Amino acid sequence: MAVWDEVKGGILLGTEEFVTRMEPMLRETEPGFEIRRRERFADQRSLADIFSEVSGDRRLRSLGTYEASFRYGYTLTAISKHLGLHPSTLSWIVRRVGEDRDAQGRV
C-alpha cells in the first residue's frame, strides 16, 4: 500500500482524528475556484455509512439526503443511484428539508 492511498480528498494525509480536526478549517473559508469539489469535501463519509444509520425511517433518510448533499457534497445523481430514487425526487426532498431547517432557524 502506497502512502498516497491514505490521502483524504486529495489534500489531507493523516489519521481520522487529524481529518476531523481539519474539517472546521476547511469549512470556515470560502473555497476558491481552484479547489476541486473532491478536495473541499476531504472529510466525506461514504453514502453507505450515512444511510446505514437511517434505514427504514423516512424522515431520517430525508435528513441523510440533505446532509449527503450539502455537508458532504454528493450530487443528487450519486445519491439517487445509492438509494434507487429519481434525482428529481431527491431534489424535492432536499428543498423541503432545507425549508424546514430555515423555518426552525438552523443552518
C-alpha positions as CSV (number, residue, x, y, z in Angstrom):
1,M,0.0,0.0,0.0
2,A,1.4,3.4,-1.0
3,V,1.2,6.4,1.2
4,W,-0.9,8.1,-1.4
5,D,-3.7,5.5,-0.8
6,E,-4.2,7.2,2.6
7,V,-4.8,10.7,1.2
8,K,-8.3,12.0,2.0
9,G,-10.0,14.1,-0.7
10,G,-6.7,14.7,-2.5
11,I,-5.3,17.1,0.1
12,L,-5.1,15.6,3.6
13,L,-2.8,13.0,4.8
14,G,-3.2,11.9,8.4
15,T,-5.2,10.0,10.9
16,E,-9.0,10.1,11.1
17,E,-8.6,12.3,14.2
18,F,-6.5,14.8,12.2
19,V,-9.0,14.9,9.3
20,T,-11.8,15.5,11.9
21,R,-9.8,18.4,13.4
22,M,-9.2,19.9,10.0
23,E,-12.8,19.8,8.9
24,P,-13.9,23.1,10.6
25,M,-11.0,25.0,9.0
26,L,-11.9,23.6,5.6
27,R,-15.5,24.8,6.1
28,E,-14.7,28.3,7.5
29,T,-13.0,29.7,4.4
30,E,-14.8,30.4,1.2
31,P,-13.4,28.0,-1.3
32,G,-11.8,29.4,-4.4
33,F,-12.5,28.0,-7.8
34,E,-9.0,26.4,-7.8
35,I,-10.1,24.0,-5.1
36,R,-11.7,21.0,-6.6
37,R,-15.0,19.7,-5.2
38,R,-13.5,16.4,-4.0
39,E,-10.8,18.4,-2.2
40,R,-13.3,20.7,-0.5
41,F,-15.1,17.6,0.9
42,A,-12.0,15.8,2.1
43,D,-13.9,14.5,5.2
44,Q,-16.6,12.9,3.0
45,R,-18.3,9.9,4.6
46,S,-19.4,7.2,2.3
47,L,-23.1,7.1,1.3
48,A,-23.4,3.6,2.7
49,D,-22.1,5.0,6.1
50,I,-24.5,8.0,6.0
51,F,-27.6,5.9,5.2
52,S,-26.8,2.9,7.4
53,E,-27.9,5.0,10.4
54,V,-31.3,5.9,8.9
55,S,-32.6,2.7,7.2
56,G,-36.3,2.4,7.5
57,D,-37.0,5.8,8.9
58,R,-38.3,8.1,6.1
59,R,-37.7,11.4,8.0
60,L,-34.1,10.4,8.9
61,R,-33.5,9.3,5.4
62,S,-34.6,12.7,4.2
63,L,-32.2,14.4,6.6
64,G,-29.5,12.0,5.5
65,T,-30.1,13.0,1.9
66,Y,-29.8,16.7,2.8
67,E,-26.6,16.1,4.8
68,A,-25.1,14.0,2.0
69,S,-25.8,16.8,-0.5
70,F,-24.9,19.9,1.5
71,R,-22.4,18.7,4.1
72,Y,-20.6,16.0,2.2
73,G,-21.0,17.4,-1.4
74,Y,-22.6,14.3,-3.0
75,T,-24.5,15.1,-6.2
76,L,-28.2,14.2,-6.3
77,T,-27.3,11.7,-9.1
78,A,-24.9,9.9,-6.9
79,I,-27.4,9.8,-4.0
80,S,-30.2,8.6,-6.3
81,K,-28.0,5.7,-7.6
82,H,-27.4,4.7,-4.0
83,L,-31.0,5.0,-2.8
84,G,-32.7,3.9,-6.0
85,L,-34.8,7.1,-6.2
86,H,-35.0,9.6,-9.0
87,P,-32.9,12.7,-8.7
88,S,-35.9,15.0,-9.1
89,T,-37.5,13.2,-6.1
90,L,-34.3,13.9,-4.1
91,S,-34.3,17.5,-5.2
92,W,-37.8,17.9,-3.8
93,I,-36.7,16.2,-0.5
94,V,-33.6,18.4,-0.1
95,R,-35.6,21.5,-0.8
96,R,-38.2,20.6,1.8
97,V,-35.7,19.7,4.4
98,G,-33.8,23.0,3.7
99,E,-37.1,25.0,4.1
100,D,-37.9,23.2,7.3
101,R,-34.4,23.9,8.7
102,D,-34.6,27.5,7.7
103,A,-38.0,27.8,9.4
104,Q,-36.5,26.4,12.6
105,G,-33.6,28.7,12.4
106,R,-31.0,26.0,11.7
107,V,-28.3,26.2,9.0
